[in-house]
Amino acid sequence: MILQILFSVLKQSKVTNKIEIWVTMNKVSNERLVVCCCDKTGKPWIYVMGIIS
């Protein structure tokens, strides 16, 4: 069984407290690895890596 989900990210403005919701257009299956991290400046990065069979 392959589990498929939509990946979403919440982004909140520090000034207005407005929240944006970002959702992937394609489903992310359990054959993909999702890694969230940040760079040296503190900017967020999201990597979605697929498994090549």
VMD Tcl script that builds the backbone (N, CA, C; Angstrom):
set m [mol new atoms 159]
animate dup $m
set s [atomselect $m all]
$s set {name element resname resid chain x y z} {
  {N N MET 1 A 0.839 -1.177 0.000}
  {CA C MET 1 A 0.000 0.000 0.000}
  {C C MET 1 A 0.886 1.243 0.000}
  {N N ILE 2 A 0.613 2.172 -0.878}
  {CA C ILE 2 A 1.351 3.430 -0.941}
  {C C ILE 2 A 0.488 4.521 -0.331}
  {N N LEU 3 A 1.011 5.137 0.708}
  {CA C LEU 3 A 0.316 6.234 1.371}
  {C C LEU 3 A 0.620 7.524 0.631}
  {N N GLN 4 A -0.407 8.279 0.273}
  {CA C GLN 4 A -0.204 9.547 -0.417}
  {C C GLN 4 A -0.897 10.658 0.351}
  {N N ILE 5 A -0.165 11.737 0.588}
  {CA C ILE 5 A -0.700 12.885 1.312}
  {C C ILE 5 A -0.308 14.166 0.592}
  {N N LEU 6 A -1.016 15.229 0.870}
  {CA C LEU 6 A -0.619 16.545 0.391}
  {C C LEU 6 A 0.254 17.177 1.461}
  {N N PHE 7 A 1.334 17.813 1.048}
  {CA C PHE 7 A 2.260 18.452 1.976}
  {C C PHE 7 A 1.887 19.920 2.085}
  {N N SER 8 A 1.779 20.446 3.293}
  {CA C SER 8 A 1.410 21.851 3.465}
  {C C SER 8 A 2.371 22.551 4.421}
  {N N VAL 9 A 2.504 23.858 4.232}
  {CA C VAL 9 A 3.373 24.699 5.058}
  {C C VAL 9 A 2.577 25.924 5.476}
  {N N LEU 10 A 2.699 26.299 6.731}
  {CA C LEU 10 A 2.077 27.530 7.219}
  {C C LEU 10 A 3.136 28.624 7.271}
  {N N LYS 11 A 2.800 29.809 6.762}
  {CA C LYS 11 A 3.705 30.952 6.783}
  {C C LYS 11 A 2.975 32.096 7.485}
  {N N GLN 12 A 3.577 32.605 8.570}
  {CA C GLN 12 A 2.936 33.678 9.321}
  {C C GLN 12 A 3.794 34.940 9.279}
  {N N SER 13 A 3.159 36.070 8.965}
  {CA C SER 13 A 3.830 37.366 8.944}
  {C C SER 13 A 4.056 37.843 10.373}
  {N N LYS 14 A 5.278 38.284 10.671}
  {CA C LYS 14 A 5.580 38.816 12.000}
  {C C LYS 14 A 4.940 40.186 12.209}
  {N N VAL 15 A 4.652 40.900 11.116}
  {CA C VAL 15 A 4.086 42.249 11.203}
  {C C VAL 15 A 2.568 42.209 11.384}
  {N N THR 16 A 1.879 41.473 10.514}
  {CA C THR 16 A 0.405 41.469 10.517}
  {C C THR 16 A -0.209 40.243 11.193}
  {N N ASN 17 A 0.610 39.248 11.503}
  {CA C ASN 17 A 0.154 37.955 12.042}
  {C C ASN 17 A -0.730 37.187 11.063}
  {N N LYS 18 A -0.804 37.640 9.796}
  {CA C LYS 18 A -1.576 36.934 8.773}
  {C C LYS 18 A -0.898 35.594 8.475}
  {N N ILE 19 A -1.704 34.556 8.338}
  {CA C ILE 19 A -1.182 33.222 8.065}
  {C C ILE 19 A -1.544 32.813 6.645}
  {N N GLU 20 A -0.542 32.357 5.884}
  {CA C GLU 20 A -0.751 31.798 4.545}
  {C C GLU 20 A -0.536 30.295 4.635}
  {N N ILE 21 A -1.330 29.535 3.903}
  {CA C ILE 21 A -1.168 28.087 3.845}
  {C C ILE 21 A -0.740 27.714 2.432}
  {N N TRP 22 A 0.420 27.082 2.319}
  {CA C TRP 22 A 0.930 26.624 1.026}
  {C C TRP 22 A 0.766 25.111 0.982}
  {N N VAL 23 A 0.175 24.606 -0.112}
  {CA C VAL 23 A -0.078 23.173 -0.261}
  {C C VAL 23 A 0.504 22.715 -1.592}
  {N N THR 24 A 1.113 21.524 -1.600}
  {CA C THR 24 A 1.668 20.980 -2.834}
  {C C THR 24 A 0.553 20.680 -3.826}
  {N N MET 25 A 0.858 20.828 -5.115}
  {CA C MET 25 A -0.119 20.504 -6.156}
  {C C MET 25 A -0.242 18.993 -6.319}
  {N N ASN 26 A 0.873 18.283 -6.148}
  {CA C ASN 26 A 0.882 16.832 -6.299}
  {C C ASN 26 A 0.997 16.176 -4.932}
  {N N LYS 27 A 0.447 15.003 -4.819}
  {CA C LYS 27 A 0.529 14.272 -3.562}
  {C C LYS 27 A 1.956 13.789 -3.331}
  {N N VAL 28 A 2.343 13.720 -2.071}
  {CA C VAL 28 A 3.651 13.209 -1.680}
  {C C VAL 28 A 3.433 11.797 -1.168}
  {N N SER 29 A 4.075 10.818 -1.789}
  {CA C SER 29 A 3.880 9.425 -1.381}
  {C C SER 29 A 4.942 9.032 -0.361}
  {N N ASN 30 A 4.791 7.825 0.195}
  {CA C ASN 30 A 5.772 7.342 1.154}
  {C C ASN 30 A 7.076 6.931 0.474}
  {N N GLU 31 A 7.178 7.124 -0.831}
  {CA C GLU 31 A 8.416 6.872 -1.555}
  {C C GLU 31 A 9.239 8.153 -1.687}
  {N N ARG 32 A 8.811 9.214 -1.005}
  {CA C ARG 32 A 9.532 10.484 -1.049}
  {C C ARG 32 A 9.923 10.887 0.356}
  {N N LEU 33 A 11.044 11.577 0.453}
  {CA C LEU 33 A 11.530 12.075 1.730}
  {C C LEU 33 A 11.385 13.584 1.741}
  {N N VAL 34 A 10.773 14.121 2.777}
  {CA C VAL 34 A 10.598 15.563 2.919}
  {C C VAL 34 A 11.494 16.027 4.059}
  {N N VAL 35 A 12.399 16.982 3.764}
  {CA C VAL 35 A 13.333 17.501 4.762}
  {C C VAL 35 A 13.137 19.004 4.875}
  {N N CYS 36 A 12.914 19.479 6.083}
  {CA C CYS 36 A 12.777 20.914 6.349}
  {C C CYS 36 A 13.988 21.370 7.151}
  {N N CYS 37 A 14.621 22.444 6.714}
  {CA C CYS 37 A 15.787 22.963 7.419}
  {C C CYS 37 A 15.938 24.444 7.091}
  {N N CYS 38 A 17.013 25.054 7.568}
  {CA C CYS 38 A 17.268 26.457 7.233}
  {C C CYS 38 A 18.742 26.629 6.878}
  {N N ASP 39 A 19.042 27.707 6.129}
  {CA C ASP 39 A 20.420 27.966 5.732}
  {C C ASP 39 A 21.118 28.835 6.781}
  {N N LYS 40 A 22.331 29.298 6.465}
  {CA C LYS 40 A 23.128 30.092 7.408}
  {C C LYS 40 A 22.445 31.385 7.819}
  {N N THR 41 A 21.602 31.933 6.939}
  {CA C THR 41 A 20.938 33.207 7.230}
  {C C THR 41 A 19.598 33.020 7.941}
  {N N GLY 42 A 19.185 31.774 8.140}
  {CA C GLY 42 A 17.918 31.501 8.813}
  {C C GLY 42 A 16.734 31.356 7.879}
  {N N LYS 43 A 16.979 31.431 6.560}
  {CA C LYS 43 A 15.881 31.258 5.598}
  {C C LYS 43 A 15.521 29.776 5.499}
  {N N PRO 44 A 14.215 29.476 5.503}
  {CA C PRO 44 A 13.800 28.068 5.470}
  {C C PRO 44 A 13.953 27.444 4.087}
  {N N TRP 45 A 14.261 26.156 4.074}
  {CA C TRP 45 A 14.348 25.359 2.851}
  {C C TRP 45 A 13.547 24.087 3.066}
  {N N ILE 46 A 12.832 23.680 2.034}
  {CA C ILE 46 A 12.103 22.415 2.074}
  {C C ILE 46 A 12.536 21.596 0.865}
  {N N TYR 47 A 13.074 20.423 1.118}
  {CA C TYR 47 A 13.509 19.522 0.058}
  {C C TYR 47 A 12.540 18.351 -0.006}
  {N N VAL 48 A 12.048 18.037 -1.204}
  {CA C VAL 48 A 11.222 16.849 -1.420}
  {C C VAL 48 A 11.996 15.965 -2.378}
  {N N MET 49 A 12.459 14.820 -1.875}
  {CA C MET 49 A 13.314 13.936 -2.664}
  {C C MET 49 A 12.578 12.646 -2.973}
  {N N GLY 50 A 12.613 12.243 -4.229}
  {CA C GLY 50 A 11.955 11.017 -4.645}
  {C C GLY 50 A 12.934 9.869 -4.730}
  {N N ILE 51 A 12.411 8.661 -4.616}
  {CA C ILE 51 A 13.220 7.454 -4.738}
  {C C ILE 51 A 13.155 6.993 -6.183}
  {N N ILE 52 A 14.315 6.801 -6.787}
  {CA C ILE 52 A 14.376 6.317 -8.173}
  {C C ILE 52 A 14.467 4.804 -8.135}
  {N N SER 53 A 13.526 4.147 -8.787}
  {CA C SER 53 A 13.534 2.678 -8.772}
  {C C SER 53 A 14.001 2.124 -10.084}
}
mol reanalyze $m
mol bondsrecalc $m
mol representation Tube
mol addrep $m
